[in-house]
Amino acid sequence: MRKFDCDVAILGGGSAGYAAARTDAGEGLKTVVIEGGSEIGGLCILRGCMPSKALLY
């Protein structure tokens, strides 16, 4: 079993997990996102509001 050195572990890579990881990393914390799916992120991150906002911007 490998050991990892991080300050914060975020469970789930959806919109809340993404926001939490970004905030923590911005504060200088070593942050890891743990996602059980084959892709990181849910509907909002991959196909929903995040891509839509980027296109509108």
MMTF fields as JSON, N, C-alpha, C and O atoms, coordinates in Angstrom:
{
  "mmtfVersion": "1.0.0",
  "mmtfProducer": "UNKNOWN",
  "numBonds": 227,
  "numAtoms": 228,
  "numGroups": 57,
  "numChains": 1,
  "numModels": 1,
  "chainsPerModel": [1],
  "groupsPerChain": [57],
  "chainIdList": ["A"],
  "bondAtomList": [4, 2, 8, 6, 12, 10, 16, 14, 20, 18, 24, 22, 28, 26, 32, 30, 36, 34, 40, 38, 44, 42, 48, 46, 52, 50, 56, 54, 60, 58, 64, 62, 68, 66, 72, 70, 76, 74, 80, 78, 84, 82, 88, 86, 92, 90, 96, 94, 100, 98, 104, 102, 108, 106, 112, 110, 116, 114, 120, 118, 124, 122, 128, 126, 132, 130, 136, 134, 140, 138, 144, 142, 148, 146, 152, 150, 156, 154, 160, 158, 164, 162, 168, 166, 172, 170, 176, 174, 180, 178, 184, 182, 188, 186, 192, 190, 196, 194, 200, 198, 204, 202, 208, 206, 212, 210, 216, 214, 220, 218, 224, 222],
  "bondOrderList": [1, 1, 1, 1, 1, 1, 1, 1, 1, 1, 1, 1, 1, 1, 1, 1, 1, 1, 1, 1, 1, 1, 1, 1, 1, 1, 1, 1, 1, 1, 1, 1, 1, 1, 1, 1, 1, 1, 1, 1, 1, 1, 1, 1, 1, 1, 1, 1, 1, 1, 1, 1, 1, 1, 1, 1],
  "groupList": [{"groupName": "MET", "atomNameList": ["N", "CA", "C", "O"], "elementList": ["N", "C", "C", "O"], "formalChargeList": [0, 0, 0, 0], "bondAtomList": [1, 0, 2, 1, 3, 2], "bondOrderList": [1, 1, 2], "singleLetterCode": "M", "chemCompType": "L-PEPTIDE LINKING"}, {"groupName": "ARG", "atomNameList": ["N", "CA", "C", "O"], "elementList": ["N", "C", "C", "O"], "formalChargeList": [0, 0, 0, 0], "bondAtomList": [1, 0, 2, 1, 3, 2], "bondOrderList": [1, 1, 2], "singleLetterCode": "R", "chemCompType": "L-PEPTIDE LINKING"}, {"groupName": "LYS", "atomNameList": ["N", "CA", "C", "O"], "elementList": ["N", "C", "C", "O"], "formalChargeList": [0, 0, 0, 0], "bondAtomList": [1, 0, 2, 1, 3, 2], "bondOrderList": [1, 1, 2], "singleLetterCode": "K", "chemCompType": "L-PEPTIDE LINKING"}, {"groupName": "PHE", "atomNameList": ["N", "CA", "C", "O"], "elementList": ["N", "C", "C", "O"], "formalChargeList": [0, 0, 0, 0], "bondAtomList": [1, 0, 2, 1, 3, 2], "bondOrderList": [1, 1, 2], "singleLetterCode": "F", "chemCompType": "L-PEPTIDE LINKING"}, {"groupName": "ASP", "atomNameList": ["N", "CA", "C", "O"], "elementList": ["N", "C", "C", "O"], "formalChargeList": [0, 0, 0, 0], "bondAtomList": [1, 0, 2, 1, 3, 2], "bondOrderList": [1, 1, 2], "singleLetterCode": "D", "chemCompType": "L-PEPTIDE LINKING"}, {"groupName": "CYS", "atomNameList": ["N", "CA", "C", "O"], "elementList": ["N", "C", "C", "O"], "formalChargeList": [0, 0, 0, 0], "bondAtomList": [1, 0, 2, 1, 3, 2], "bondOrderList": [1, 1, 2], "singleLetterCode": "C", "chemCompType": "L-PEPTIDE LINKING"}, {"groupName": "VAL", "atomNameList": ["N", "CA", "C", "O"], "elementList": ["N", "C", "C", "O"], "formalChargeList": [0, 0, 0, 0], "bondAtomList": [1, 0, 2, 1, 3, 2], "bondOrderList": [1, 1, 2], "singleLetterCode": "V", "chemCompType": "L-PEPTIDE LINKING"}, {"groupName": "ALA", "atomNameList": ["N", "CA", "C", "O"], "elementList": ["N", "C", "C", "O"], "formalChargeList": [0, 0, 0, 0], "bondAtomList": [1, 0, 2, 1, 3, 2], "bondOrderList": [1, 1, 2], "singleLetterCode": "A", "chemCompType": "L-PEPTIDE LINKING"}, {"groupName": "ILE", "atomNameList": ["N", "CA", "C", "O"], "elementList": ["N", "C", "C", "O"], "formalChargeList": [0, 0, 0, 0], "bondAtomList": [1, 0, 2, 1, 3, 2], "bondOrderList": [1, 1, 2], "singleLetterCode": "I", "chemCompType": "L-PEPTIDE LINKING"}, {"groupName": "LEU", "atomNameList": ["N", "CA", "C", "O"], "elementList": ["N", "C", "C", "O"], "formalChargeList": [0, 0, 0, 0], "bondAtomList": [1, 0, 2, 1, 3, 2], "bondOrderList": [1, 1, 2], "singleLetterCode": "L", "chemCompType": "L-PEPTIDE LINKING"}, {"groupName": "GLY", "atomNameList": ["N", "CA", "C", "O"], "elementList": ["N", "C", "C", "O"], "formalChargeList": [0, 0, 0, 0], "bondAtomList": [1, 0, 2, 1, 3, 2], "bondOrderList": [1, 1, 2], "singleLetterCode": "G", "chemCompType": "PEPTIDE LINKING"}, {"groupName": "SER", "atomNameList": ["N", "CA", "C", "O"], "elementList": ["N", "C", "C", "O"], "formalChargeList": [0, 0, 0, 0], "bondAtomList": [1, 0, 2, 1, 3, 2], "bondOrderList": [1, 1, 2], "singleLetterCode": "S", "chemCompType": "L-PEPTIDE LINKING"}, {"groupName": "TYR", "atomNameList": ["N", "CA", "C", "O"], "elementList": ["N", "C", "C", "O"], "formalChargeList": [0, 0, 0, 0], "bondAtomList": [1, 0, 2, 1, 3, 2], "bondOrderList": [1, 1, 2], "singleLetterCode": "Y", "chemCompType": "L-PEPTIDE LINKING"}, {"groupName": "THR", "atomNameList": ["N", "CA", "C", "O"], "elementList": ["N", "C", "C", "O"], "formalChargeList": [0, 0, 0, 0], "bondAtomList": [1, 0, 2, 1, 3, 2], "bondOrderList": [1, 1, 2], "singleLetterCode": "T", "chemCompType": "L-PEPTIDE LINKING"}, {"groupName": "GLU", "atomNameList": ["N", "CA", "C", "O"], "elementList": ["N", "C", "C", "O"], "formalChargeList": [0, 0, 0, 0], "bondAtomList": [1, 0, 2, 1, 3, 2], "bondOrderList": [1, 1, 2], "singleLetterCode": "E", "chemCompType": "L-PEPTIDE LINKING"}, {"groupName": "PRO", "atomNameList": ["N", "CA", "C", "O"], "elementList": ["N", "C", "C", "O"], "formalChargeList": [0, 0, 0, 0], "bondAtomList": [1, 0, 2, 1, 3, 2], "bondOrderList": [1, 1, 2], "singleLetterCode": "P", "chemCompType": "L-PEPTIDE LINKING"}],
  "groupTypeList": [0, 1, 2, 3, 4, 5, 4, 6, 7, 8, 9, 10, 10, 10, 11, 7, 10, 12, 7, 7, 7, 1, 13, 4, 7, 10, 14, 10, 9, 2, 13, 6, 6, 8, 14, 10, 10, 11, 14, 8, 10, 10, 9, 5, 8, 9, 1, 10, 5, 0, 15, 11, 2, 7, 9, 9, 12],
  "groupIdList": [1, 2, 3, 4, 5, 6, 7, 8, 9, 10, 11, 12, 13, 14, 15, 16, 17, 18, 19, 20, 21, 22, 23, 24, 25, 26, 27, 28, 29, 30, 31, 32, 33, 34, 35, 36, 37, 38, 39, 40, 41, 42, 43, 44, 45, 46, 47, 48, 49, 50, 51, 52, 53, 54, 55, 56, 57],
  "secStructList": [7, 7, 7, 7, 7, 7, 1, 3, 3, 3, 3, 7, 7, 1, 2, 2, 2, 2, 2, 2, 2, 2, 2, 2, 2, 2, 6, 6, 7, 7, 3, 3, 3, 3, 7, 7, 1, 1, 1, 1, 1, 7, 2, 2, 2, 2, 6, 1, 2, 2, 2, 2, 2, 2, 2, 2, 7],
  "xCoordList": [0.838, 0.0, 0.89, 1.826, 0.59, 1.371, 0.819, -0.374, 1.717, 1.3, 1.379, 2.272, 0.451, 0.401, 0.502, -0.02, 1.172, 1.329, 0.474, 0.823, -0.651, -1.519, -2.139, -2.195, -2.602, -3.258, -4.762, -5.386, -5.344, -6.793, -7.107, -6.481, -8.077, -8.574, -10.036, -10.854, -10.358, -11.729, -12.327, -11.753, -13.481, -14.166, -15.22, -16.226, -14.994, -15.931, -15.461, -15.07, -15.502, -15.011, -16.108, -15.893, -17.276, -18.351, -18.113, -17.002, -19.152, -18.984, -18.55, -17.731, -19.067, -18.667, -17.234, -16.463, -16.876, -15.51, -14.508, -13.423, -14.877, -14.018, -13.788, -12.653, -14.863, -14.752, -13.91, -13.078, -14.126, -13.354, -11.875, -11.021, -11.567, -10.171, -9.487, -8.336, -10.191, -9.613, -9.342, -8.293, -10.282, -10.11, -8.942, -8.1, -8.893, -7.818, -6.452, -5.49, -6.362, -5.098, -4.676, -3.488, -5.649, -5.361, -4.806, -4.103, -5.127, -4.606, -3.247, -2.683, -2.728, -1.414, -1.411, -0.356, -2.579, -2.665, -2.453, -2.899, -1.771, -1.625, -2.96, -3.412, -3.59, -4.968, -5.044, -4.4, -5.84, -6.069, -7.578, -8.32, -8.025, -9.43, -9.534, -8.827, -10.417, -10.634, -11.995, -13.026, -11.984, -13.203, -13.306, -12.352, -14.454, -14.63, -15.008, -14.893, -15.462, -15.892, -14.718, -13.571, -15.022, -13.956, -13.465, -12.349, -14.291, -13.903, -14.072, -14.976, -13.2, -13.369, -14.453, -14.461, -15.354, -16.42, -17.73, -17.786, -18.765, -20.103, -20.644, -19.89, -21.953, -22.617, -22.227, -21.949, -22.205, -21.924, -20.514, -20.341, -19.534, -18.143, -17.893, -17.227, -18.411, -18.078, -18.956, -18.452, -20.271, -21.179, -22.187, -22.934, -22.232, -23.294, -22.846, -22.38, -22.997, -22.842, -21.403, -21.226, -20.389, -19.021, -18.651, -18.17, -18.855, -18.559, -19.443, -18.987, -20.718, -21.622, -21.12, -21.115, -20.697, -20.19, -18.935, -18.756, -18.081, -16.852, -17.195, -16.577, -18.178, -18.576, -19.237, -19.009, -20.052, -20.722, -19.719, -19.872, -18.691, -17.671, -16.912, -16.007],
  "yCoordList": [-1.168, 0.0, 1.242, 1.345, 2.186, 3.419, 4.458, 4.488, 5.307, 6.424, 7.708, 7.882, 8.596, 9.881, 10.984, 10.859, 12.056, 13.197, 14.346, 14.993, 14.599, 15.702, 16.314, 15.684, 17.547, 18.241, 18.003, 17.913, 17.901, 17.772, 16.711, 16.664, 15.857, 14.876, 15.2, 15.231, 15.438, 15.739, 14.464, 13.86, 14.054, 12.863, 13.29, 13.898, 12.975, 13.315, 14.511, 15.536, 14.369, 15.42, 16.2, 16.724, 16.283, 17.076, 18.565, 18.977, 19.359, 20.809, 21.244, 22.155, 20.632, 20.988, 20.544, 21.282, 19.348, 18.867, 19.713, 20.006, 20.104, 20.968, 22.301, 22.771, 22.914, 24.203, 24.085, 24.947, 23.026, 22.824, 22.621, 23.203, 21.806, 21.548, 22.814, 23.078, 23.591, 24.835, 25.826, 26.471, 25.943, 26.85, 26.417, 27.234, 25.129, 24.612, 24.758, 25.169, 24.426, 24.556, 26.024, 26.338, 26.918, 28.341, 28.864, 29.874, 28.17, 28.531, 27.89, 28.042, 27.165, 26.554, 25.171, 24.657, 24.573, 23.234, 22.18, 22.344, 21.103, 19.966, 19.246, 18.717, 19.233, 18.759, 17.605, 17.621, 16.604, 15.473, 15.268, 15.402, 14.938, 14.623, 13.127, 12.571, 12.478, 11.037, 10.837, 11.202, 10.253, 10.048, 8.575, 7.991, 7.972, 6.554, 6.21, 5.055, 7.204, 6.959, 6.883, 7.125, 6.547, 6.439, 7.812, 7.933, 8.85, 10.218, 11.086, 10.862, 12.078, 13.015, 14.0, 14.556, 14.21, 15.186, 14.541, 13.439, 15.251, 14.782, 15.553, 16.113, 15.575, 16.241, 17.714, 18.208, 18.412, 19.851, 20.138, 21.029, 19.409, 19.655, 19.236, 19.959, 18.091, 17.547, 18.059, 18.337, 18.187, 18.492, 19.589, 19.997, 20.072, 20.997, 22.429, 23.044, 22.955, 24.398, 24.902, 26.02, 24.14, 24.626, 24.853, 25.936, 23.883, 24.142, 25.239, 26.026, 25.296, 26.328, 27.717, 28.628, 27.882, 29.184, 29.563, 30.73, 28.614, 28.894, 29.345, 30.272, 28.69, 29.077, 30.459, 31.248, 30.746, 32.047, 33.161, 34.272, 32.859, 33.863, 34.223, 35.057],
  "zCoordList": [0.0, 0.0, 0.0, 0.794, -0.901, -0.981, -0.022, 0.276, 0.451, 1.302, 0.501, -0.328, 0.749, 0.072, 1.111, 2.219, 0.746, 1.645, 1.129, 0.142, 1.801, 1.397, 2.647, 3.703, 2.508, 3.619, 3.618, 4.676, 2.418, 2.281, 1.244, 0.185, 1.548, 0.58, 0.308, 1.227, -0.953, -1.371, -1.951, -2.858, -1.426, -1.926, -2.937, -2.572, -4.193, -5.258, -6.06, -5.502, -7.37, -8.243, -8.941, -10.034, -8.329, -8.908, -8.669, -8.336, -8.84, -8.735, -7.341, -7.219, -6.298, -4.93, -4.654, -4.041, -5.1, -4.92, -5.677, -5.176, -6.883, -7.703, -7.0, -6.913, -6.496, -5.814, -4.548, -4.268, -3.791, -2.56, -2.861, -2.193, -3.852, -4.213, -4.699, -4.35, -5.5, -6.019, -4.89, -4.86, -3.972, -2.831, -1.96, -1.589, -1.634, -0.774, -1.43, -0.78, -2.708, -3.43, -3.51, -3.437, -3.66, -3.699, -2.388, -2.361, -1.293, 0.028, 0.304, 1.387, -0.704, -0.555, 0.079, 0.452, 0.2, 0.781, -0.3, -1.436, 0.062, -0.855, -0.873, 0.142, -2.054, -2.18, -3.165, -4.214, -2.815, -3.708, -3.84, -2.867, -5.066, -5.313, -5.547, -6.387, -4.802, -4.935, -5.581, -5.016, -6.774, -7.547, -7.904, -8.417, -7.638, -7.891, -9.31, -9.719, -10.076, -11.445, -12.4, -12.024, -13.632, -14.63, -15.084, -15.59, -14.908, -15.244, -14.008, -13.202, -13.859, -12.743, -13.108, -14.206, -12.195, -12.392, -12.756, -13.302, -12.443, -12.775, -13.959, -14.754, -14.064, -15.178, -15.28, -16.373, -14.155, -14.175, -14.713, -15.545, -14.257, -14.651, -16.1, -16.841, -16.512, -17.828, -18.966, -20.054, -18.728, -19.841, -19.527, -20.417, -18.311, -17.911, -17.786, -18.745, -16.569, -16.373, -16.562, -17.045, -16.211, -16.358, -17.838, -18.171, -18.729, -20.141, -20.727, -21.557, -20.297, -20.807, -20.421, -21.249, -19.168, -18.722, -19.498, -19.848, -19.768, -20.509, -21.938, -22.463, -22.56, -23.918, -23.935, -24.851, -22.924, -22.866, -22.611, -23.118, -21.82, -21.521, -22.775, -22.731]
}
